[in-house]
Amino acid sequence: MKSLLVFLSIALLFQGSSAQKLESSFNKLKSADTKENQIHYFNLFPCDFQAFKRTFDYVSDKSGPLYEKSFDYISTFYALDKISKKDKLQKAINIGINGKWEADAIGKLQHDLEPLVLANVDLTYQILKGMQPMEIESFFFFLFSGPHPRDFIPTQLHKLKGLDKNFYSHISNGHRKAIKDSEH
């Protein structure tokens, strides 16, 4: 039990430190929108769903350290114009894996991610095709999840059906699970 408390204390300390570094980088970027500042901000932005949630959303009824300004941080992430589209999409996809829609920051991330994916279907496919089937399905579950998911897969993704039926089946499974999850 004591080792668990030590571990949790260290994890919380590290989380606070990460959030402070990200906040400092965000402020620096706002005062000087340089390539160096954009790269630094991008590198500090959370890399997976749990880190994103701990930073920007609620965990166990406690808001993350950057919850209040989460929309600004997320909008800034997507607006980084000196970071390649592929790198941004890769990071956003990694955050979406094992994710599930929630209101506020997670909903904002998902809302801004969908048009990026739909405008860059080939790039999305290129990034995801090397991942495990469960990761691909998990990402599309995240992309489609929400209180009122569409009952159809966006037409932009249909071209993948002819290109790679196996890959498209993961899209379809993620979509089906998102619809089923919304009915709980």
Backbone torsions as a table, in degrees:
resi	resn	phi	psi	omega
1	MET	NA	-42.2	-179.0
2	LYS	-63.6	-39.8	179.5
3	SER	-66.7	-32.9	176.5
4	LEU	-64.7	-42.9	178.3
5	LEU	-63.7	-40.1	177.9
6	VAL	-63.7	-45.5	179.3
7	PHE	-59.8	-46.8	179.9
8	LEU	-63.4	-38.8	178.3
9	SER	-63.4	-43.5	178.9
10	ILE	-65.7	-42.1	179.1
11	ALA	-61.2	-43.5	178.9
12	LEU	-66.4	-38.3	178.1
13	LEU	-63.7	-44.7	179.2
14	PHE	-63.9	-41.1	179.3
15	GLN	-60.2	-46.6	179.0
16	GLY	-60.8	-41.3	179.2
17	SER	-64.0	-43.7	178.4
18	SER	-61.7	-45.4	-179.7
19	ALA	-64.3	-39.7	178.8
20	GLN	-64.6	-41.0	178.2
21	LYS	-64.5	-42.5	179.0
22	LEU	-64.7	-42.2	178.7
23	GLU	-62.5	-42.8	178.3
24	SER	-63.2	-43.1	179.0
25	SER	-65.5	-39.7	177.4
26	PHE	-59.4	-47.8	-179.6
27	ASN	-64.5	-38.8	178.3
28	LYS	-65.2	-41.6	178.8
29	LEU	-64.8	-39.0	179.5
30	LYS	-66.0	-31.1	-179.8
31	SER	-86.4	-23.6	179.2
32	ALA	-150.8	101.4	-177.5
33	ASP	-82.5	76.4	179.9
34	THR	-105.4	163.9	177.4
35	LYS	-60.0	-43.0	179.9
36	GLU	-59.8	-44.7	-179.9
37	ASN	-68.3	-36.2	177.0
38	GLN	-65.7	-43.2	179.1
39	ILE	-62.7	-43.3	179.9
40	HIS	-62.2	-45.6	178.7
41	TYR	-61.7	-46.8	180.0
42	PHE	-58.1	-44.9	-178.5
43	ASN	-66.7	-28.8	179.8
44	LEU	-86.9	-17.4	-179.7
45	PHE	-62.9	141.2	-177.4
46	PRO	-52.1	148.4	-174.9
47	CYS	-106.0	-11.2	-179.6
48	ASP	-145.3	170.5	-173.6
49	PHE	-61.1	-45.6	-177.3
50	GLN	-63.9	-42.8	178.3
51	ALA	-64.7	-40.3	178.1
52	PHE	-61.1	-47.4	-178.3
53	LYS	-63.7	-43.7	179.5
54	ARG	-62.4	-31.7	-177.0
55	THR	-83.2	-43.1	-168.7
56	PHE	-114.7	-10.5	-173.4
57	ASP	-129.4	-165.8	-179.2
58	TYR	-93.9	138.0	171.6
59	VAL	-132.3	121.7	-179.6
60	SER	51.1	50.3	177.0
61	ASP	62.4	18.9	177.5
62	LYS	-123.6	127.4	-178.6
63	SER	-73.7	147.4	176.2
64	GLY	-67.4	161.1	-174.9
65	PRO	-61.3	-24.5	-178.5
66	LEU	-114.7	21.6	-177.4
67	TYR	-56.8	-47.6	-173.6
68	GLU	-59.5	-32.0	-178.1
69	LYS	-113.9	20.9	-174.0
70	SER	-57.6	-39.6	-178.7
71	PHE	-62.0	-38.4	178.4
72	ASP	-64.3	-42.7	-179.8
73	TYR	-65.4	-41.5	-179.0
74	ILE	-69.2	-44.3	177.3
75	SER	-60.2	-40.6	178.7
76	THR	-63.5	-41.2	177.9
77	PHE	-56.7	-50.1	-178.0
78	TYR	-70.2	-22.1	-178.2
79	ALA	-88.3	-1.2	-179.3
80	LEU	-63.3	106.2	-175.2
81	ASP	-93.4	-3.3	177.8
82	LYS	-105.0	6.6	174.6
83	ILE	-108.1	135.4	-177.5
84	SER	-62.4	149.5	177.9
85	LYS	-58.5	-39.3	-179.8
86	LYS	-62.0	-44.9	-179.5
87	ASP	-64.8	-42.6	178.2
88	LYS	-63.4	-45.3	-179.3
89	LEU	-64.2	-41.6	178.4
90	GLN	-58.8	-46.7	-178.8
91	LYS	-66.8	-42.9	180.0
92	ALA	-64.2	-39.4	176.4
93	ILE	-62.6	-45.7	179.1
94	ASN	-59.9	-36.5	176.9
95	ILE	-67.1	-38.8	-177.7
96	GLY	-69.8	-26.7	179.9
97	ILE	-63.2	131.3	-176.6
98	ASN	68.2	16.2	179.1
99	GLY	-97.1	166.1	177.8
100	LYS	-147.8	139.6	-179.3
101	TRP	-56.3	137.6	167.8
102	GLU	-142.6	160.3	178.6
103	ALA	-65.8	170.7	175.4
104	ASP	71.6	-127.7	-169.6
105	ALA	-60.7	-43.7	-178.6
106	ILE	-66.1	-40.9	176.0
107	GLY	-62.3	-39.2	178.2
108	LYS	-65.1	-45.1	178.5
109	LEU	-58.1	-47.4	-179.4
110	GLN	-64.8	-45.1	-179.0
111	HIS	-58.1	-42.2	-179.4
112	ASP	-80.2	-21.2	-179.9
113	LEU	-77.3	-38.3	-175.1
114	GLU	-55.2	-50.2	179.6
115	PRO	-64.5	-30.2	177.2
116	LEU	-65.6	-43.5	178.1
117	VAL	-65.0	-47.8	-175.6
118	LEU	-68.4	-28.0	177.2
119	ALA	-82.7	-12.4	-175.9
120	ASN	-135.6	54.4	-176.2
121	VAL	-61.2	-43.4	-179.0
122	ASP	-63.0	-42.5	178.9
123	LEU	-67.1	-40.8	177.1
124	THR	-59.8	-45.5	178.2
125	TYR	-60.6	-46.0	-179.4
126	GLN	-58.1	-41.8	-179.5
127	ILE	-69.9	-45.2	-173.3
128	LEU	-80.1	-27.6	-171.8
129	LYS	-62.1	-22.8	178.7
130	GLY	-87.9	0.3	-177.9
131	MET	-91.9	167.5	177.6
132	GLN	-67.6	147.1	180.0
133	PRO	-52.6	-40.2	-179.7
134	MET	-65.6	-33.0	177.7
135	GLU	-69.6	-41.1	178.7
136	ILE	-62.3	-49.1	179.7
137	GLU	-61.4	-41.9	179.8
138	SER	-62.0	-41.3	178.8
139	PHE	-62.4	-46.7	-178.4
140	PHE	-70.0	-30.0	171.5
141	PHE	-59.2	-47.0	179.0
142	PHE	-61.0	-46.9	-177.0
143	LEU	-60.0	-37.9	-176.3
144	PHE	-94.9	-12.1	-174.2
145	SER	-71.9	160.5	179.8
146	GLY	154.0	178.0	-178.3
147	PRO	-69.1	-27.4	-178.4
148	HIS	-138.9	70.1	-179.1
149	PRO	-66.8	151.7	176.3
150	ARG	-62.2	149.3	177.1
151	ASP	-86.9	7.9	-179.7
152	PHE	-136.9	156.3	175.3
153	ILE	-85.0	131.8	-179.1
154	PRO	-53.0	139.7	-175.2
155	THR	-59.7	-28.4	179.8
156	GLN	-58.4	-29.1	-178.2
157	LEU	-85.3	-11.3	-177.0
158	HIS	-63.9	-28.6	-179.0
159	LYS	-62.4	-24.1	179.3
160	LEU	-71.8	-20.4	178.6
161	LYS	-62.4	-42.3	178.9
162	GLY	-77.6	-26.3	-177.9
163	LEU	-80.4	-42.4	-173.8
164	ASP	-155.0	91.2	-176.2
165	LYS	-60.6	-37.0	179.5
166	ASN	-63.3	-45.5	178.6
167	PHE	-61.9	-44.5	-179.5
168	TYR	-61.8	-31.1	178.2
169	SER	-63.8	-31.2	177.0
170	HIS	-70.8	-36.8	174.7
171	ILE	-61.6	-49.1	-178.2
172	SER	-61.6	-42.5	178.8
173	ASN	-64.9	-41.8	177.2
174	GLY	-61.8	-41.8	178.7
175	HIS	-64.2	-46.7	-179.6
176	ARG	-60.5	-42.8	178.9
177	LYS	-65.8	-36.5	178.3
178	ALA	-64.3	-42.0	178.2
179	ILE	-65.0	-46.0	-180.0
180	LYS	-62.0	-41.6	-179.6
181	ASP	-63.2	-34.0	-178.6
182	SER	-71.9	-17.7	-177.9
183	GLU	-86.5	-9.6	-175.0
184	HIS	-43.4	NA	NA
